[in-house]
Amino acid sequence: MISNHKLQVTLEEIREISRVELELYSDRGELLAATCESGEDRKEAVCSFADSMAESQRILGCHFFKIMIENELEYVLLVHAGNEETYMIGRLAACQIRNLACAYREQTDRNSFIQNVLLGNMLVVDIYNKAKKLHIDAAPRVVFVIEVSGKKDSVVIETIRNLFVTASRDFVTEVDENSVVLVKDVRDIESEEELGKMARTLVDNLHAEAMVKVRVGYGNRVDLLPDIARSYQEAKLALEVGRIFYMDRDTVFYGNLGIGRLIYQLPVSLCEMFLKEIFGEKIPDIYDEETMITINKFFENNLNISETARQLYVHRNTLVYRLERIEKALGLDIRTFEDAMLFKIALMVISHMDDQKSLHKKDKEMT
């Protein structure tokens, strides 16, 4: 329902124009908003009018009007009788409130509809029937899931709406307490690069305007309404895989998950078998800060020793010594492409296993 504050503001605006006092009641006779103190208990009169067949009536010095929404009584409007124009003002006010209520109900219905589509709670035939009723066209769409770090508030949602929502073509909704979902109509967007820029804009603006840190995952574009659920699941998976393997990224596209997507789907038993094949019975403990910085920088520079030494501000021989020490600990010479690739994959597998163990531990604590 429309908030009482919104109804109060609407009545006050009408009074400002018409100079006529108004009162608005629910169909059960509860006062929702008024521009004056009536001084009388009108509940009985309102309920009696609501049960009658009349659409309007003059009682107790007021014009009573029924406000119907989809053939159901929603409100009863009272307009204090005055001159002969009062009745006409009442009818116009009733029309204004009815249109406001219809627009609000349609917006609520649209939000509920897109939530059910995202969660896959509707049959295909029901999706198309409801979409036709709500005037929602079929169009290419992409789902963005904006994961908010910390407390999520209305500022986040309003910022997203102001950035991208175009009339009835886009949707912003909430499916869980940690994220906001943007279903974006992309009929005017041709390239994946533009989608990436859009995700980047979301991150930057929410940080600057809403003062929150977010991560954005987005799925592939889909053309059919029922497929929006698939794009939503892809966006969620992109965030999950990104959290494990690409922690430095705050925007993650499902189509660019690379080998992370494959490793994420591996069972723990296969991961353990792979690591045992590479390292033997015990995974070497080399996770001190200096070693990991050296390895990551070496990989970033495509195994180039001279460039890595320059960026680390160390002598070339010092870097060679470090790499030889790593080789002794790992049993892998990461200066060669094959061993470097094996170690990179092994690091991702270890991250995946650590995440699975963490989830399993949380599940046990909850049960």
C-alpha positions as CSV (number, residue, x, y, z in Angstrom):
1,M,0.0,0.0,0.0
2,I,1.0,3.6,-0.4
3,S,2.5,5.1,2.7
4,N,0.3,7.4,4.9
5,H,2.9,10.1,4.5
6,K,2.6,10.0,0.7
7,L,-1.2,10.1,1.0
8,Q,-1.0,13.1,3.4
9,V,1.3,15.0,1.0
10,T,-1.1,14.3,-1.8
11,L,-4.1,15.6,0.1
12,E,-2.3,18.7,1.2
13,E,-1.3,19.5,-2.4
14,I,-4.9,19.1,-3.5
15,R,-6.1,21.4,-0.6
16,E,-3.5,24.0,-1.5
17,I,-5.0,24.2,-5.0
18,S,-8.7,23.8,-4.2
19,R,-9.0,25.4,-0.7
20,V,-11.2,22.4,0.3
21,E,-10.6,20.2,3.3
22,L,-10.3,16.5,2.7
23,E,-10.1,13.2,4.7
24,L,-9.0,9.8,3.4
25,Y,-10.1,6.5,5.1
26,S,-9.4,2.9,4.4
27,D,-12.3,0.6,3.4
28,R,-12.5,-0.4,7.1
29,G,-13.0,3.2,8.3
30,E,-9.4,3.9,9.5
31,L,-8.3,7.5,9.0
32,L,-5.2,7.5,6.8
33,A,-4.7,11.2,6.0
34,A,-6.5,14.5,6.5
35,T,-6.0,18.2,6.0
36,C,-8.0,19.2,9.0
37,E,-9.2,18.0,12.4
38,S,-12.7,16.7,11.9
39,G,-13.6,16.5,15.5
40,E,-16.0,13.7,14.8
41,D,-15.8,9.9,14.8
42,R,-16.7,9.1,11.2
43,K,-15.7,5.4,11.2
44,E,-19.3,4.1,11.4
45,A,-20.5,6.5,8.6
46,V,-17.5,5.5,6.4
47,C,-18.1,1.7,6.9
48,S,-21.8,2.1,6.2
49,F,-21.0,4.0,3.0
50,A,-18.4,1.4,2.0
51,D,-21.0,-1.4,2.4
52,S,-23.6,0.5,0.3
53,M,-24.1,0.4,-3.4
54,A,-23.6,4.1,-3.9
55,E,-20.4,5.4,-5.6
56,S,-20.8,8.8,-3.9
57,Q,-23.0,10.3,-1.3
58,R,-23.5,13.4,0.9
59,I,-23.4,12.6,4.6
60,L,-22.7,14.7,7.7
61,G,-21.9,17.7,5.7
62,C,-19.4,15.9,3.5
63,H,-19.2,14.4,0.0
64,F,-18.2,10.7,0.3
65,F,-16.5,9.1,-2.7
66,K,-15.4,5.5,-3.2
67,I,-12.0,4.9,-4.7
68,M,-11.9,1.6,-6.5
69,I,-8.7,-0.2,-7.7
70,E,-9.3,-3.1,-10.1
71,N,-12.9,-3.3,-9.0
72,E,-12.0,-3.5,-5.3
73,L,-12.7,-0.8,-2.8
74,E,-9.4,0.7,-1.6
75,Y,-10.2,4.1,-0.1
76,V,-13.1,6.3,0.9
77,L,-12.5,10.0,0.3
78,L,-14.4,12.7,2.3
79,V,-14.6,16.2,0.9
80,H,-16.0,18.9,3.2
81,A,-19.0,20.4,1.4
82,G,-18.9,24.0,0.6
83,N,-20.0,25.7,-2.7
84,E,-21.4,23.9,-5.7
85,E,-17.8,23.2,-7.0
86,T,-17.0,21.0,-4.1
87,Y,-18.5,17.9,-5.6
88,M,-16.4,18.3,-8.8
89,I,-13.3,18.9,-6.8
90,G,-14.0,15.7,-4.9
91,R,-14.3,13.7,-8.1
92,L,-11.1,15.1,-9.4
93,A,-9.3,14.4,-6.1
94,A,-10.7,10.8,-6.1
95,C,-9.4,10.4,-9.6
96,Q,-6.0,11.7,-8.7
97,I,-5.7,9.3,-5.7
98,R,-6.9,6.3,-7.8
99,N,-4.3,7.0,-10.5
100,L,-1.6,7.3,-7.8
101,A,-2.7,4.0,-6.2
102,C,-2.8,2.2,-9.6
103,A,0.7,3.4,-10.5
104,Y,2.0,2.3,-7.1
105,R,0.3,-1.1,-7.3
106,E,1.7,-1.6,-10.8
107,Q,5.2,-0.7,-9.6
108,T,4.8,-3.2,-6.7
109,D,3.5,-5.9,-9.1
110,R,6.4,-5.3,-11.5
111,N,8.9,-5.6,-8.6
112,S,7.3,-8.8,-7.4
113,F,7.2,-10.1,-11.0
114,I,10.9,-9.6,-11.7
115,Q,11.8,-11.1,-8.3
116,N,9.8,-14.3,-9.2
117,V,11.4,-14.4,-12.6
118,L,14.9,-14.0,-11.2
119,L,14.3,-16.9,-8.7
120,G,12.6,-19.1,-11.3
121,N,9.4,-19.2,-9.4
122,M,7.1,-18.8,-12.4
123,L,6.0,-21.1,-15.3
124,V,7.0,-19.8,-18.7
125,V,3.4,-19.3,-19.8
126,D,2.7,-17.3,-16.6
127,I,5.7,-15.1,-17.2
128,Y,4.5,-14.1,-20.6
129,N,0.9,-13.5,-19.5
130,K,2.0,-11.4,-16.5
131,A,4.5,-9.5,-18.6
132,K,1.8,-8.6,-21.1
133,K,-0.4,-7.3,-18.3
134,L,2.4,-5.2,-16.9
135,H,3.5,-3.9,-20.3
136,I,6.9,-5.4,-20.1
137,D,8.4,-6.0,-23.5
138,A,10.8,-8.8,-24.5
139,A,14.3,-7.3,-25.1
140,P,17.9,-8.3,-24.6
141,R,18.8,-8.0,-20.9
142,V,21.7,-8.5,-18.6
143,V,21.5,-9.1,-14.9
144,F,24.0,-7.3,-12.7
145,V,24.3,-8.4,-9.0
146,I,25.8,-5.7,-6.8
147,E,27.2,-7.2,-3.6
148,V,27.4,-4.6,-0.9
149,S,30.1,-4.7,1.8
150,G,28.6,-3.7,5.1
151,K,25.1,-2.3,5.7
152,K,22.9,-1.9,2.7
153,D,20.5,1.1,2.7
154,S,18.1,3.0,0.5
155,V,20.8,5.3,-0.8
156,V,22.4,2.4,-2.6
157,I,19.2,1.5,-4.4
158,E,18.4,5.1,-5.3
159,T,21.9,5.7,-6.6
160,I,21.6,2.6,-8.9
161,R,18.2,3.8,-10.1
162,N,19.5,7.3,-10.9
163,L,22.4,5.9,-12.8
164,F,20.8,3.4,-15.2
165,V,17.1,2.8,-14.8
166,T,15.2,3.9,-18.0
167,A,11.5,4.2,-17.4
168,S,9.8,0.8,-17.6
169,R,12.7,-1.0,-19.4
170,D,15.0,-1.6,-16.4
171,F,14.4,-3.1,-12.9
172,V,16.2,-2.6,-9.6
173,T,15.2,-5.0,-6.9
174,E,16.4,-6.9,-3.8
175,V,16.5,-10.7,-3.5
176,D,18.6,-11.1,-0.4
177,E,20.0,-8.9,2.4
178,N,23.5,-8.6,1.0
179,S,22.9,-7.5,-2.6
180,V,20.9,-5.4,-5.1
181,V,19.9,-6.7,-8.5
182,L,19.9,-4.6,-11.6
183,V,18.1,-6.1,-14.7
184,K,19.3,-3.9,-17.5
185,D,17.7,-3.5,-20.9
186,V,20.7,-3.6,-23.3
187,R,19.1,-3.2,-26.7
188,D,21.2,-0.1,-27.2
189,I,24.4,-1.7,-26.0
190,E,26.3,-3.7,-28.5
191,S,29.7,-4.7,-27.0
192,E,30.9,-6.5,-23.9
193,E,33.3,-3.6,-23.3
194,E,30.3,-1.2,-22.7
195,L,28.9,-3.7,-20.2
196,G,32.2,-3.7,-18.4
197,K,32.2,0.1,-18.3
198,M,28.7,0.0,-16.9
199,A,29.8,-2.3,-14.1
200,R,32.8,-0.1,-13.4
201,T,30.5,2.9,-13.2
202,L,28.4,1.2,-10.6
203,V,31.4,0.5,-8.4
204,D,32.9,4.0,-8.7
205,N,29.6,5.9,-8.2
206,L,28.4,3.8,-5.2
207,H,31.8,4.3,-3.6
208,A,31.7,8.1,-4.2
209,E,28.0,8.8,-3.6
210,A,26.7,6.1,-1.3
211,M,30.1,5.6,0.5
212,V,30.0,1.9,0.3
213,K,32.4,-0.7,-1.2
214,V,30.7,-3.1,-3.7
215,R,31.6,-5.9,-6.0
216,V,29.6,-6.3,-9.3
217,G,29.1,-9.6,-11.1
218,Y,27.1,-9.8,-14.3
219,G,26.0,-12.6,-16.6
220,N,25.5,-13.0,-20.3
221,R,22.9,-11.1,-22.3
222,V,19.6,-13.0,-22.8
223,D,16.8,-12.3,-25.2
224,L,13.8,-14.1,-23.5
225,L,12.2,-13.2,-20.2
226,P,12.4,-16.7,-18.7
227,D,16.2,-16.7,-19.4
228,I,16.7,-13.7,-17.0
229,A,16.9,-16.3,-14.3
230,R,19.9,-17.9,-16.1
231,S,21.7,-14.5,-16.4
232,Y,21.0,-14.0,-12.6
233,Q,22.6,-17.3,-11.7
234,E,25.6,-16.5,-13.9
235,A,26.1,-13.1,-12.2
236,K,26.0,-14.8,-8.8
237,L,28.5,-17.4,-9.9
238,A,30.8,-14.7,-11.3
239,L,30.8,-13.1,-7.9
240,E,31.5,-16.4,-6.1
241,V,34.3,-17.5,-8.4
242,G,35.7,-14.0,-8.3
243,R,35.7,-14.0,-4.5
244,I,37.9,-17.2,-4.5
245,F,40.2,-16.7,-7.4
246,Y,40.2,-13.0,-8.4
247,M,40.1,-11.1,-5.2
248,D,41.7,-8.1,-6.8
249,R,38.7,-7.6,-9.2
250,D,35.6,-5.7,-8.1
251,T,33.8,-6.3,-11.4
252,V,33.5,-9.9,-12.7
253,F,31.9,-11.0,-15.9
254,Y,30.7,-14.6,-16.2
255,G,32.1,-14.9,-19.7
256,N,35.6,-14.1,-18.4
257,L,36.0,-16.5,-15.5
258,G,38.6,-18.5,-17.4
259,I,40.1,-21.5,-15.6
260,G,38.5,-20.4,-12.3
261,R,35.1,-21.6,-13.6
262,L,36.5,-25.1,-14.2
263,I,38.4,-25.4,-10.9
264,Y,35.3,-24.1,-9.0
265,Q,33.3,-27.2,-10.2
266,L,36.0,-29.7,-9.2
267,P,35.2,-32.0,-6.2
268,V,37.5,-31.8,-3.3
269,S,38.7,-35.5,-3.8
270,L,40.0,-34.6,-7.3
271,C,41.7,-31.5,-6.0
272,E,43.5,-33.5,-3.3
273,M,44.6,-36.0,-5.9
274,F,46.0,-33.3,-8.1
275,L,47.9,-31.6,-5.3
276,K,49.3,-34.9,-4.1
277,E,50.6,-35.5,-7.6
278,I,52.3,-32.1,-7.7
279,F,53.7,-31.8,-4.2
280,G,53.6,-35.3,-2.7
281,E,52.1,-36.0,0.7
282,K,52.5,-32.5,2.1
283,I,51.8,-29.1,0.5
284,P,54.9,-26.9,1.1
285,D,54.5,-23.9,3.4
286,I,55.8,-21.0,1.3
287,Y,53.0,-18.4,2.0
288,D,55.2,-15.7,3.6
289,E,54.6,-12.2,2.3
290,E,58.0,-11.8,0.5
291,T,57.7,-15.1,-1.3
292,M,54.2,-14.6,-2.6
293,I,55.0,-11.0,-3.7
294,T,58.0,-12.3,-5.6
295,I,55.9,-15.1,-7.3
296,N,53.0,-12.9,-8.2
297,K,55.2,-10.2,-9.6
298,F,57.2,-12.8,-11.6
299,F,54.0,-14.1,-13.1
300,E,52.7,-10.6,-13.9
301,N,55.9,-10.0,-15.9
302,N,55.6,-13.2,-17.9
303,L,58.5,-14.9,-16.2
304,N,60.9,-12.1,-17.1
305,I,63.6,-12.1,-14.5
306,S,65.2,-8.7,-15.3
307,E,61.8,-6.8,-15.4
308,T,60.7,-8.5,-12.2
309,A,63.9,-7.6,-10.4
310,R,63.5,-4.0,-11.5
311,Q,60.0,-3.7,-10.2
312,L,60.9,-5.4,-6.9
313,Y,63.9,-3.0,-6.6
314,V,66.3,-6.0,-6.0
315,H,69.4,-7.1,-7.8
316,R,68.9,-9.7,-10.6
317,N,71.1,-12.2,-8.7
318,T,69.0,-11.7,-5.5
319,L,65.8,-12.6,-7.5
320,V,67.5,-15.6,-9.0
321,Y,68.5,-16.7,-5.5
322,R,64.9,-16.3,-4.3
323,L,63.6,-18.3,-7.3
324,E,66.1,-21.1,-6.6
325,R,64.9,-21.2,-3.0
326,I,61.3,-21.5,-4.1
327,E,62.3,-24.3,-6.5
328,K,63.9,-26.2,-3.6
329,A,60.8,-25.8,-1.5
330,L,58.3,-26.6,-4.2
331,G,60.1,-29.1,-6.4
332,L,59.0,-26.9,-9.3
333,D,61.1,-24.5,-11.3
334,I,58.7,-21.7,-11.9
335,R,61.2,-20.1,-14.3
336,T,59.9,-22.6,-16.9
337,F,56.5,-22.2,-18.5
338,E,55.3,-25.7,-17.6
339,D,56.2,-25.6,-14.0
340,A,54.9,-22.0,-13.7
341,M,51.5,-23.1,-15.1
342,L,51.3,-26.1,-12.8
343,F,52.1,-23.9,-9.8
344,K,49.5,-21.3,-10.8
345,I,46.8,-23.9,-11.1
346,A,47.9,-25.5,-7.8
347,L,47.5,-22.1,-6.1
348,M,43.9,-21.8,-7.4
349,V,43.1,-25.4,-6.4
350,I,44.4,-24.7,-2.9
351,S,42.2,-21.5,-2.7
352,H,39.2,-23.6,-3.9
353,M,39.8,-26.3,-1.2
354,D,40.3,-23.7,1.5
355,D,37.0,-22.1,0.6
356,Q,35.2,-25.4,0.6
357,K,36.6,-26.3,4.0
358,S,35.5,-22.9,5.3
359,L,31.9,-23.4,4.0
360,H,31.8,-26.9,5.5
361,K,32.9,-25.5,8.8
362,K,30.2,-22.8,8.8
363,D,27.5,-25.4,7.9
364,K,28.7,-27.6,10.9
365,E,28.5,-24.6,13.2
366,M,25.0,-23.7,12.1
367,T,23.8,-27.3,12.6
